[in-house]
Amino acid sequence: MILNVKSIYFQAGLGLILAAGLACGGSGKAASETPPTSTGGTMNVRLVDAPSPQFKEINLNIQKVEIHQSGSANGSGWITLGIPNRTINLLTLTGGISETLVAGASLPPGHYEQMRLLLGTGNNVKLQDGSIADLTVPSGLQSGVKLPGSFTVVAGTTSDVFIDFDAAHSIQLKTAGASSQFILRPVVKAFDKAVTVSISGTLTVSGTGAPLVGATVFAETYDDAGNISVARAVTTSASGTYTLDLLPIGQSYFIVSQPVSGGVSFNAQSSAAIALTTSSPTFQFNTAFTAAVGIGSVSGTITQAASMDQSDEIHLMQTLSTGGTGQANLIIRSGLAVISNPETYTFEAVPTGNYAVVGIRTTVDATGTATTQRSPLSATFSVLAGLVASVGISL
């Protein structure tokens, strides 16, 4: 059985969103931001990205960006913010670096609930071996990709919107015989920085205090249906530090990691639930991890393979202590399936223990609207040292 759920991703063609005054990249302020007027407001938009170890570059051409005002009819209410006609390598925007895409775009006061953009041609990826492959844009994205959001523009003020483009979960591989095709499956979230919080800390090796470098750290939260999802993902620096910023206020977060660092796999850990407020918008969570005694792997096939306008993401789940006597079934790994015949997924270097998996299929229709389906959580299974646990998923 398939459960229909509300899309957990602001998934829509990247979030390289908006470009009206187009400023150069970097984390600093744009050179020519337009001040707000007494009758209207302005919006700055900056782009950030999560690292993707599979690629050296992900290059996307952004043609046109629009925003939609609430209360307007479906075919009206769209305002053009810019026509950037610009190619950006997303992987230059990691580790705290941002790219200013909109500097002081003027907007009438009001509430805006949606953005959309059109991509141009020439999108590609550079693989780790230096070769370049075309990036296929499915038809559902070619007609304009919608990006849900909630933004309020107030007269005389400036809104700072940040776009988080998750490159690691946005490029899906399709194989047919000896040929390979890379398909864009954009996973994007947009945030008004004024209503976000952040959690930071350091991950180390238990007993030695050595930093865990390049470990993936998730901020996870439960939705109204009781499903856990990843709100934000980052990797640790050379000193083992991380910052999970741009987290929407008003939710509780679990900070989860199952580090694979320096060729060593470590047992997963989670924080207790962390709830932040406007008066206390930051939190520090440091923790040490123990190396796994044994590792195995998890793989499986997905029945009813995805079409060109669909993507399948697989979550590897484990029940973890969340402080005191509390426990929660949390995501320790997440990745896209390989579209093939049959469609497959694999998680390598998994510490021995008990796990479950769940599949999430995202479909983008001809209007650019994304919907998701979630498979039932699998039965609990064991990962044993040196062995492969095979678990099928039905979507």
Secondary structure, 3 states (H helix, E strand, C coil): CCEEECCCCCCCCCCCCCCCCCCCECCCCCCCCCCCCCCCEEEEEEEEEECCCCEEEEEEEEEEEEEEECCCCCCCCEEEEECCCEEEEHHHCCCCCCEEEEEEEEECCEEEEEEEEEECCCCEEEECCCCEEEEECCHHHHCCEEEEEEEEECCCCEEEEEEEEEHHHCEEEEEECCEEEEEECCCEEEEEHHHEEEEEEEEEECCCCCECCCCEEEEEEECCCCCEEEEEEEECCCCCEEEEEEEECCCEEEEEECCEECCEEECCEECCCEECCCCCCEEECCEEECECCCEEEEEEEEECCCCCCEEEEEEEEEEEECCCCCEEEEEEEEEECEECCCEEEEEEEEECEEEEEEEEEEEECCCCCEEEEECCCCCCEEECCCCEEECCEEC
